[in-house]
């Protein structure tokens, strides 16, 4: 069994490469998926269809899983970590992959290959072919026997393995706070990247913004209302750099974006109403 949330947190369950069910999403429209997949209205049916597409074209939740891919968006969490690894801003990433669970790797291309297809992975069972593919690309699977997702344990492994300045993706404030505690105990630097934040509560948004280096806007009303970024990339589903280190990573990522860029100073965030997901939650 594999469970992933996507397209406004529709919870989709997959077994044997088949979608078993998809719950109703929290939003009705996402500018990103309208742009890249032509989805005009987000529903449980469109979420299930998008998961079918990922399974068919990218081999998600199957032994056919592709672990190499080009950039999906100019500024995404996985794309930014990939650039950070290639430039030496971070020396590893603790992230997740379907069929494997938590993964620790210094390989930027692997980070993109895994993360470019993933929304909010909740549970996954191990797939031997996926785990072997990760290993051959210099990735360490935290718990190959059960595909466990545990970012705190993954960060502890990264610290013990000798990495001293690594990124960790998180989806909740409590985990982010625990990572800051580990950072002090282990004498390391952890770049906390908040992802999959649609529906986060007002209190948890405040807690996360207090400790994270980068957060994604997703369709979060409370992140948009409270964020005071040093840098913002994108306006529809933006990434916000909250610390000088997070700002460095996103500015470095900008160098790899092939499209023309406007660089300007202005009050942030900049959130054109017509470009935001609807409704914000």
Buried (B, 14 or more C-beta within 10 A) or exposed (E): EBBBBBBBBBBBBBEEBEBEEBBEBBBBBBBBBBEEBEBEEBBBEBBBBBBBEBBEEBBBBBEBBBBEBEBBBBBBBBBBBBBBBBBEBBBBBBBBBBBBBBBBBBBBBBBBBBBBBBBBBBBBBBBEEBBBBBBEBEBBBBBBEEBBBBBBBBBBBBBEEEBBBBBBBBBBBEBBBBBEEBBEEBEBBBBBBBBBBBBBEEEBBBBBBEBBBBBBBBBBBBBBEBBEBBBBBBBBBBBBBBBEBBBBBBBBBBEBBEEEEEEEEEEBBEBEEEEBBBEBB
